[in-house]
Amino acid sequence: MGRVRAEVVVNGHHCWAFFDTGARNTYVVEDLTSLLPTFELEKVELVSLGGEVHNVTRECRLTCLVEGLPVRMLARVLEEIGKDEEGRRIEILLGALTMQEWGIRPIPDEERLDMTHYPKEFVEY
């Protein structure tokens, strides 16, 4: 698993994000939903994350700047995600599906992100 922590920007608000290839989906804390379009799920989803089971009832459309590049995704809303190794609150957890779609590669040994595979265009066949 690869994990990297970095600051991202959501609507001008600086947020602490955790890029985790061990998580499939992307999650955002409830506090940020005032900045984002959200919608209710038709059925509660159970999500096991950080040793807890969460009831997910909403999702949101999240756009953030990662190293200055726009990244758009669908994120499940959680009351809290948790804290990183240094005790800092994680506001966004970007999962493997989002990172794959946007060409984001975490380099844990260097605590940085490789954005060289960020798509310059989307080619659909």
C-alpha positions as CSV (number, residue, x, y, z in Angstrom):
1,M,0.0,0.0,0.0
2,G,1.1,3.5,-0.7
3,R,0.1,6.4,1.4
4,V,1.0,10.1,1.1
5,R,-0.3,13.1,3.0
6,A,-0.6,16.5,1.2
7,E,-2.5,19.7,1.3
8,V,-5.2,20.2,-1.4
9,V,-7.5,23.2,-2.1
10,V,-11.3,22.9,-2.2
11,N,-13.0,26.2,-3.2
12,G,-10.2,28.2,-1.8
13,H,-10.1,26.2,1.4
14,H,-6.9,24.4,2.2
15,C,-7.6,20.8,3.3
16,W,-5.4,18.0,4.7
17,A,-5.7,15.0,2.4
18,F,-4.6,11.4,2.7
19,F,-3.8,9.6,-0.6
20,D,-4.3,5.9,0.2
21,T,-4.0,3.1,-2.4
22,G,-5.4,0.7,0.2
23,A,-8.7,2.5,0.1
24,R,-10.9,1.9,-3.0
25,N,-13.2,4.9,-2.7
26,T,-12.8,8.6,-1.8
27,Y,-14.2,10.1,1.4
28,V,-14.7,13.7,2.7
29,V,-15.6,14.9,6.2
30,E,-19.0,16.4,6.9
31,D,-17.5,19.9,7.6
32,L,-16.6,20.4,3.9
33,T,-20.0,19.6,2.5
34,S,-21.1,23.2,2.9
35,L,-18.7,24.0,0.1
36,L,-19.9,21.1,-2.1
37,P,-23.0,19.8,-4.0
38,T,-24.3,16.8,-2.0
39,F,-27.1,14.3,-2.5
40,E,-28.8,11.6,-0.4
41,L,-28.2,8.0,-1.1
42,E,-31.3,5.9,-1.7
43,K,-29.9,3.2,0.6
44,V,-27.5,3.4,3.5
45,E,-24.0,2.0,2.7
46,L,-21.9,0.4,5.4
47,V,-18.2,1.3,5.1
48,S,-15.5,-0.2,7.2
49,L,-12.7,2.4,7.5
50,G,-10.1,3.0,10.2
51,G,-11.3,0.2,12.4
52,E,-14.8,1.5,12.5
53,V,-18.0,0.8,10.6
54,H,-19.6,4.0,9.2
55,N,-23.2,4.5,7.9
56,V,-22.9,6.5,4.7
57,T,-26.1,8.3,3.7
58,R,-24.7,11.1,1.4
59,E,-22.3,11.6,-1.4
60,C,-20.9,14.8,-2.9
61,R,-19.2,16.0,-6.0
62,L,-15.7,17.1,-5.0
63,T,-13.3,19.2,-7.0
64,C,-10.0,20.0,-5.5
65,L,-6.6,21.2,-6.7
66,V,-3.9,18.7,-6.2
67,E,-0.5,20.3,-6.8
68,G,-2.4,23.0,-8.7
69,L,-4.2,20.6,-11.0
70,P,-8.0,20.1,-10.9
71,V,-9.2,16.7,-9.8
72,R,-12.9,15.9,-9.9
73,M,-14.5,13.0,-8.1
74,L,-17.4,11.5,-6.3
75,A,-16.8,11.2,-2.5
76,R,-18.8,9.5,0.3
77,V,-19.5,11.8,3.2
78,L,-18.3,10.7,6.7
79,E,-18.7,12.6,10.0
80,E,-15.0,11.9,10.6
81,I,-12.2,10.1,8.7
82,G,-9.6,10.1,11.5
83,K,-6.1,11.4,12.1
84,D,-2.8,10.8,10.4
85,E,0.4,9.5,12.1
86,E,1.2,12.9,13.4
87,G,-2.3,13.5,14.9
88,R,-3.5,15.9,12.1
89,R,-7.1,15.6,11.2
90,I,-7.7,14.1,7.7
91,E,-10.4,16.0,5.8
92,I,-10.2,14.1,2.5
93,L,-9.2,10.5,1.9
94,L,-8.5,10.0,-1.8
95,G,-8.8,6.3,-2.8
96,A,-7.3,4.2,-5.5
97,L,-10.1,4.7,-8.0
98,T,-9.7,8.4,-8.0
99,M,-5.9,8.2,-8.2
100,Q,-6.1,5.8,-11.1
101,E,-8.5,8.0,-13.0
102,W,-6.4,11.1,-12.6
103,G,-2.9,9.5,-12.9
104,I,-1.9,10.3,-9.3
105,R,0.9,8.1,-8.0
106,P,1.9,8.3,-4.3
107,I,5.6,7.8,-3.6
108,P,5.5,7.0,0.1
109,D,9.3,6.7,0.6
110,E,9.6,10.4,-0.5
111,E,6.3,11.5,1.0
112,R,5.2,13.1,-2.3
113,L,2.9,12.6,-5.2
114,D,3.9,11.9,-8.8
115,M,1.6,13.9,-11.0
116,T,3.5,13.2,-14.3
117,H,0.7,10.8,-15.4
118,Y,-2.0,13.5,-15.0
119,P,-4.1,13.3,-18.2
120,K,-3.6,16.1,-20.6
121,E,-6.6,14.9,-22.5
122,F,-9.2,12.1,-22.2
123,V,-9.3,9.8,-25.2
124,E,-12.4,7.6,-25.4
125,Y,-12.8,4.8,-27.8
